[in-house]
Every structure is written in C-alpha cells, then in structure tokens.
C-alpha cells in the first residue's frame, strides 16, 4: 500500500512540476531574421582568407570625387511586410508584449517574426494564427478557425515561425499565444 502511495505521490509531483515550473522559469530564444540570400564564398577560398579579404575591404577609405550618375529607383528586394501589430495581455495574469510581423521573403515563403517578446510562461504554449480581430476567448478562437504554426520556442526574445506553403495572409489576422493543456489564451496580437 505504501509503495502505491509513493508511486502516486511521485507521479503527482512530476505533473505538478510540469504544470507549474514554467511560471517561474523563463526560456530565452534569440533567432536571427531569416534571409533568403547569403553571401557566397568561392569553393577554393578558406574562411580565414574570406575574413582577411573582408577586413582589407573594411579598412579602405577612398574619397570619391566623381558625381553619381542619375539612376532609376531600384526594384524593391528583400522581405516585404504583409501585416504587423503588437502583443497584448490576455488578462491581468496572462501577459504579453513585443512586436509581431508577417513577412513575405524574397523566395516567396511566409514568415511570422516575433520581435523582443515577453510572454508569461506556461506549459505547452503554442503560436496560433486566426483570421480577423477581437479573438479574446477559446470560443472566439474556435469560431474564427485557426492554424497552429508551432510550439512557442521561448517566452522571451525574438523568433521566427514559418507559415504553411499554401497559406494566404488575410487583411486582418490575430496571432495568439495559447496554452494547449488548459486551453487558455496568454497573449494576442492583432495584425493589419
């Protein structure tokens, strides 16, 4: 009988730790913004040689005296902002702040960027996206329909999430930080 009680107590403590520990343990994630194109180093050049070439180029200070020729406006290249907004608290206990932006990268892929976020931590937090605004409850979330991008990588920092390849970014959407086990919204960002 005591063995059964000990096993139950250990299991209960493990579950309690899994549910409660995120409230006082922060997970910091700092991801770089994704880039569609990176510098290419020739195959016959070592990293040390490439670094040396870059250092030499950095040290060159040449004053240009020729006038710049007139030119047309260049085509826009690089990531394009599709929608942006700020994380807001879901309530007095579940809090969130930071910037949220949806981008189309040069290769056509879609990325959601969470920048300088700080969210109350919790067990099994997920990043969800739903069309429209005003999503402030589990019922409103389910009524709107949503997609899950991925588990939240960290409750503090900057991170990237890929949209599905066939996703069409709506004119208005809400990004939701959602606790799956308790079905609770922790923070939302209304993007336009």
N, C-alpha and C positions, 0 to 999 in steps of 0.2 A: 504494500500500500504506500509506503514512504517512497519507494522508487518511482511509482507512477506520479505521485505528487511532485517529486523533484523534477521529473521529465516535463510535466505540465508547467511548472514554475519556470524552468529554463526556456521552454518554448514561448511562454508569455513574455518573459523579459526580452527575448530576441525580437519578437513582434513589436513590443513597446519601443525598443531602441530604434528599429527601422522606421517607425511612425514618428517618433518624437525627435530623434537626433538631428534631422535636417533643420529644425527650428533654431538650433544654436551652432550649427556647422555650416559655414559658407563655402561654396565651390566657385572659385575664380577662374574664368576662362578668357583669354585674350587672343582671339584669332585675327590674323591679318585679313584685310578686304581681299576677296578673290580677284585675280587678274587674268584676263583671257590670254594675254600675250606676255611672255617673259623674255628677257634678254637672252640671246643665243651666243654661247661661247663656241668658237670653232673647235672641232674634234681634236686638232693637233696642238691645242693650247692648254696648258695646265691651269688650274685655279690660281696658282701663285703668279703665273705670267699674266693672266687676266687681271688680277688685282694690281700688279705693277703697272700695266697699261692704264688702268683707271686712275691710279694715283698720279701718274705723269700728266694725264689729261686734266686732272683736277688742279694741278699746280700751274698750268699755263694761264698767263694773264696777258692777253693781247688786246690792245685798244683798236677797235675797228673805226676807221675814219670815212669809209665809203657810206653813202646814203643807202638805206634799204630800198629795194625796188618795191613798187606797188604790187600788191598781191590780192587775190580774191580771198574772201572768208573761207577758211578750211571747212571741210565736212566735219560734222560732229562725230568724234570717235570716242570710244570708251564707254563706261557704264552710263545708262540712262535711267534717271529716277522716274519710276512709274507712279508711286504713291508714298506718302510719308506721314508720320504722326508721332505722338509721344505716349509712352506708357503711363497709365493712370492707376491709382489704387482701386481695388475692387471694393474694399471696405476699410474700416479702421485697423483691422488686424492683417489682412492680406494686402500688402503694399507693393507698388512698383513704380520705377522711374527710369528714364532713358529714352533714346530716340530709336524709332523703328522705321526702316525704309525698304521698299521693294524696288529692285533694280533689274533691268534687262542688260546683260553683259554683251560684249562685242560678238560672242559666239551664238547669241540668241537665247541662252539659258536665263532662267529667272532665279534670283537670289533674294532672300529676306535677310536683311542685316539688322541685328540688334546691337546698338552702339551705346557704350557706357551705361549698361542697365544695372539696376539694383532691385532685386525682387525678393520678397520674403521667401525663404527656402521652405520646401516641403517635400513629402515623399512622392516620387514618380511624377514630377512636373512635366507637362507636355506643351509644345508650341502648336497651337491650332490657328487656322485661318477660316473666317466665315464671311460671306458677302453681307454688305450693309453695315449699319451702325446701330447703337443702342442695345448691344448684347451685354446684359448685366446679370443673367441668371442661367442655370443649367437648362431650364425650359426654353428660354430665348435662344440659346446656343443650338439646341436640338431642332427647334423650329426653323432656324435660319439655314441649317445644313452647314457642315464644316468639313475641312480636311485636316488631318494631322500631319504636320511636317516631320516632326521628330521629337524625341525626348529633349527637354531643356538641357543643354550641355553644362551650364553653370548659372547660378543665380546672381553673379556679379561679373561684369566685364563686357566684352564685345565678341559677338559670334555670328556665324552665317548658317543659313538653312536653305537648302535647295527646294524649289517648288517642283512638283511633278512636271514632266516634259509637256504634257497636254493642257496645263493649267492656263486659263485666261484670267488675267488680273481685272477684277471689276472696277468700276469708277469709285466705289466706296467699299471698303472692307475693314474688318476688325481682326486684329491679331490678339489671341487670347493665351495667357499662361494659365494652364489648367492642371489641377491635381486630380489625377485619374482615380486613385483609390477612394477618395472622399467626394469626388465629382463636384469640386469647388473651383470657382474662378479666382485666381490670385491677382491677376492684373490684366488690363486690356489696353489696346492702342487702336484708335480709330484713324485709319489711313484714307487720305483723299488725294 
